[in-house]
C-alpha cells in the first residue's frame, strides 16, 4: 500500500509554504531524514527531510507552488516494492509521523524514534516536548486534501477590514507589467495589514545622546575584532531595550483580547529586522537580558549572516517578544514601523547625526540618535511609553552602566 507524505504542521501559526526546490526524483530510493524538498515560509527557507525510507512513487508538487498544511507532497511506494538493502523494514504504520524539521533534528540528537512518540500537537504533530518526554505511542495520519495545481501567477491577498474599490485599468494610460508577489512578500503584506487593522498604534518619539557610546564602540572596535566580534550600535540597542523591558514588562507581552488577559512573558527574546533580497526578515536573539554585549554582538552577526544566506532555521525566526528595526545605515530622520503582531511594541531607530545642543549652558556638538517607540494603545498609555523610552535613553547615554548592569 502506498504511503502519502503531507506538508506537516510547521508551528507558530504557519499554514502554508512555497515549494522552492524538489530534491528527489520519482523512482528514486531515499533514506529517512534525507533532504526531500526545500520550502519557503514567511519565517525561513528550510529543507524538509524524508519522514521514511522508501522509493518515491509520485511527486505531487512543483517549484513555485504554494501548498497548505495537510496537502500531499510525495507518495512513497509500499515497503515491499523497495529494495531491503536500501530501505530497511520499519514497523507498519498508516503514514509518516508529523513533525517539524527542528523536532526531527532533536529526535536524532536524543536518539528518539519518532514512531514511538505520541504527538500532542495539532493533528497529532509531535512536538519538542513530546520528544523529550518520549511518550510511547506511534502517531498516525488520516488522509489529506488533493494536491494543489502548480501556481505560475500571484494569489489574491486575504481581505482585512474594509474592501478596497476595484482598481482602474492602468493599461489605458500606458504599458504595465504584472509581477506576482513572492510567498514571503505576500505573507509580509498579510501580517502588516492584520497588525494595522487589529492594533491601535501610537508612537512616542525621543532622542538619545550617544556621543559617549559611539566613542566606546570606536575605542573597542579593534580589541573586539581580535576576539572575532564586530561591535555595532545594534547590539547596545538590544541590551538597552531588554534591560528596560524587565522594568516595563507590559511592553514584553501579547494581548489575548478574547480572554481579556495580557500575557506577560518572563523571557526576553528580541527580534531584529534584517533586510534581504527576499524581503524583511526578523530573526530572534534569545534571553538578551542575560547576555553580555560581546555575546550579543557575536550572536547577532552570525544570525544576520544566516538570514541573508537563506540558511536560517524556523527556530531562528520565532518566539520573539519585542522587535527592533534599525534603519540608521540607510539614512532617514525617523520612521513609524508597524508592530510585529502578536507583539505589542516595536523600536524604530534612525541615523545618528551630529547636532548643536545645549549642555551646562554651552552650545556643543553631540551625536544624537533619533528613535520611535510604537506600541499597542490597548496595552499601554502615552505616559507608559514615555517612561519606557526614557529608560532606554538613560541606558544608551550611560554605556558604562549598560556594560555593568546585570
N, C-alpha and C positions, 0 to 999 in steps of 0.2 A: 504494500500500500504506500502510495506517495505521501510525502510529508511536506507541508507548507510552512514557510518561514515568513512571518508578517513583521511589519515595522513595529518594534517594541515601544512601550511607553518610555519616553526619554526623560520623564520627570520634569519638575519646575514648570508645569503647565504647558509644556511643548506638545503640540498636537499634530504637527506636520514637519516634513523635511523635504529638501530638494535633492534629487539624485545628481551627484557631481560626476562620479565615475563608477562603472561596473567593473570589478576587478577579477571576475571569473568568466568562463565561457560555458555554454551548455555542453554537457557531456564530460566536463572536467571533474575530476575527483579531488575533493578538498578535505582537509582535516579540520576538526573542531578548533575554533578560535583563529583560523586563518582569515586574513582580510577578505571580505566578501564584497562590500560596497563602500563607497565614500559618499557621505551625505553632508549637506549644509543645513543647519538650523539657524534660528535667529541668534543662537548663542555661539556656535562654533562650527567649523568644518571638521568632521571626525570620520574615522573608519568604523564600520560595523563588522564585527567578526562573525564568522560562521558559527551558528549555535550547535552544529553537529558535524560529524564526519559523514561523508557520502558523496554520491555523484549528483551533480547539478543537472536536473532533468529539464527545467524550464526557467528562464529569467523573465519576469513579468514587468520589469521596469526598464527605463532608458534614461540617459543623461538629460538633464533639464526638466525632468518630470517631477511634479510635486506630489508626494504621497502622504496620506494621513496615517496616524497610528492605527494599526489593525489591518491595513491593506497588505496584500500578499506581495512579497518581494521576489522570493525564489521558491521553486518547488524542487525538493530532493527526491531522488528515486528511492524505492524501498531498499532496505539494507541488504536484502537477498540479491539485488542486482548490482551490488557494489563489491569489488574485489576485497576479500577479507584482509589481504596483506596491507592494503592502503587504508581501509576504514575498519578498524576492529569493531566487533559487535558491541552493542550497548544495550542496557536494559530497555525493553519495549516501552514506548510512551506514545501518547496521542500527538504530540507536537513538540517544538523546541521550547526550552524554558525561557519565558520572557524576562529579560534583564538588560539593563543599560551596559554599554561597553565598560564604564568605570566599575560597575558591580562585578562584571565578569573578570576584570583585571584583579579586583580584590579577592575574588574566589580563587583565582590561580595562585595569588601570593600566599593565601592562607591554606591552600591545599584542600579546598572545599569543593565537593562535587555538587554543582548546581541542581542536578536532577534529584538530589536527596534533600533539597531545601524547600520548605514550604513558603510560598510567596505571600506576603501580607499587603503588597501594594495593589493599586487599582488593576483590575483584570488579572489578578494572580501574579503580578510582577514581583520578582524577587528584589528586595532592597538590600542596601549595605548592612542594615541592622539584621536582616534575615540571615545573611551570610555569616555575620559574626555570631549570631545565636546558633546557627547550624541546626535549625529545627528539621526533623526528619519527616518530610512528606513531599513527593515529587509534584511539581507544578504541571498543569495540563492546559492545553489550548482548546479553543472551541470555534473553529471556523473563522472566516474573515470576509469582508466585503470583496467584491470583484475588483480587480486591478483597474487603476485609472488609465485613461488614454494619455500617451506622452504629450506634454504641452510644448507648443512652439510659440505661443503668444502669451501676453500678460493675462493676469487674473484680476477681476474686479476686487477692490478693497471692501471689507465689511463696512456697512454704514453705521456711523456712530453719531448720535444726536440728530441735527436737522439734515434733511435730504437736500443736497445741492441741486440747483436747477440744471437742465441739460446744457452742455457746452455748445457754443456756436460752431459752425463748420468753418474751421480755420483755413481750409483749403481754398475757400473763395477769395482769400486775400494773397495767397502765395503758396509755394511748396512747403510741405511739412514732412516730418519723419516721426513715425510712432515707434517708440522703444519700450519693449516690455520691461517692467520692473523686476529686478532680481528678487530672489526669495528674501534675502536679507533686507533689501530696501523696502520691500512690501511689508515685512514684519516691523521695521522701524516706523513706517508710516502708520501702521495699525496701533502700535504701542503709544506713539505720540498723540494720535487722535483720541485714544482711550483716556490717556492721562489728562489731556486738555479738557475733555468732556466731563470727566468724573471729579476732578480735583479743582477746588477754588484756589488758584495760585496767588500768592502775594510775595513781593520781592523787597528785600531790605538791601540797600547799597551802603558800602563802607570802604575805607581805605586803611592800609597798614603801612607804617614806615619801616621798610625792610632794608634800610641802609646798613645797619649792623649785621643783619642776616646775610646780605649779599657779600659783605666783607668776610664774614666767617666762611662762607662757601668758597670764595676765591682763595682764601688762605689755605684751605684744606683740600683743594682740588687735586694737587699732586700727591700728597700723602695718601689720600683716599684711592687714587688711581693705582698707586703701588700695591694696594691691597685688593685690586680688582674691582673697585667700586667707582662709579661716576656719580658725584654729588649733584643733585638738582634741586631746584626750588620745590618741585612737586613732592619730594619725599618729606620735606619740612611741613608742607601743607597737610599731608596725610597725617603726620604725627600731631600737629596742632589741632586739626579737626577731631581726631579720635579722642584726644585728651579732653577737649571741650565737650564732646558728646557724653563723656562719663558724667559731667556736671549738668548736662541738659538732655536727659535721656529721652524726652518726648520727640526729639529730632532723630532718634535712632529707633524708630518704631514703624509699625504699619497699623492702619485703621481698619478694623473689622466693622464696617458700617451696619451690616445685617445683625450682628450680635450686640452692637452698641458698646464695643470694647476697643481699647487701644492696646495693641500687642507690643510691649516694650521689650526689645531684645537686649539681653545682658552680655552680648558679644559685639565686637566692633569690626565688622568686615567691610572695608571700604572699596568701592568701585572707582576706577579711573578711566575716563573716556579716552579711547585711543583711536585716532583717525587712520583708516586703512584704505586701500584701493577698493575694497568691497563695501565700505561704509563705516559708520561709527560703531565701535565695539567696546564694551565695558568689562574688562577683566577685574577680578576681585582679589584684593590682598586681605588675608585673614588675620584676626587678632592684632590689628595695627597698634592698639594702645599698649600692647605688651612687648613690642619690638623696638630695638634701638634704631637710630637713624641710619646707621650703616647697613643693618639688616634690611630695612625698608628700601634703601637705595638699591641694594643688590637684587632683592626680590622684584622690585618694580622694573628694573632694566631687563631681567630675564623674562618676566611675564609679558612686557610690551613687545619684546622680540618674538616670542612665540605667537602672539596675536597677529603681528604684521606678516609673519611667515605662514599663517594659516595652520599652525600646529597646536593651538590652544585646545585643551580638553573641555568638556562640559563642566567639570569641577572647577576649572579656572574662571568660569564665567557665571557662576550662580552663587546665591546666598548672600549677596550684598545688602548692607543696611543703610548706606549713605553713599552718595556719589560726588566726586569732584571732577569738573571739566576745566582744564587749564588751556586757554587759547592764547596765552601770552606769546608763544613763539610765532603766532600768525598775525599778531597785532590787535588793534581794536582798543577801545576805551572802556568797554563793558558789554555785557550780554545778559539776557534773562533766559536761562535754559529751562526746559520743561522737565518736571520731576520724573525720575525713573521709577514709575509705578511698579510695585506697591510700596516703594519707599515714600517718605513724606517730606524729604528735603534734598536739595542739591546745591553745591557751592560752585559758582561760576567765576573763574579768575581771568583777568585780562593782563595786558603787558604793563610791567612796572616802568615808570618814567621818572627822570629827574625833574623835580619841581621846586619852585621857590616857596618855602614855608616859614612860618614864624616860630622860632624856638627861643624861649627866655628873652623875648623882646627883640630878637635879632632875626633878620631875614637870611636864611641859609638854604643851601641846596640839599635836598634829601630825595632818596629813591622811594617813591610812593607806589604801592601796589593796590589797584582798584579791584574789588570783587563784589559779587552779589550773592545773597543767600535767598533762594526761592524755596518756599515751604507751603505746606497744606494748611490753609487758614482754618480748617475744621479741627486741626490738631493743636495749633499754637496761635497766639495773638502777636501783634506787631511788637509789643514790649518784650515778649519771649524771644522773638527773632533778633531784636536789637541786643539783648543781653548775650545770646549765644554768639553772635557775630563779634561783640566786644571781647569775649573770651578768646576767640581765635586771634583777633588783633593783638591782644595782650601777649599771647604766646609768641607770635611772629616777631613782635617788637623786642622781645627779650629772649633771643635764641639761647643764651646761657641757661635760662630756666628750662627751655624746651629740651635741652640736652640732658638735664639732670632730673627732670620730673619723672616720677615713677607711676 
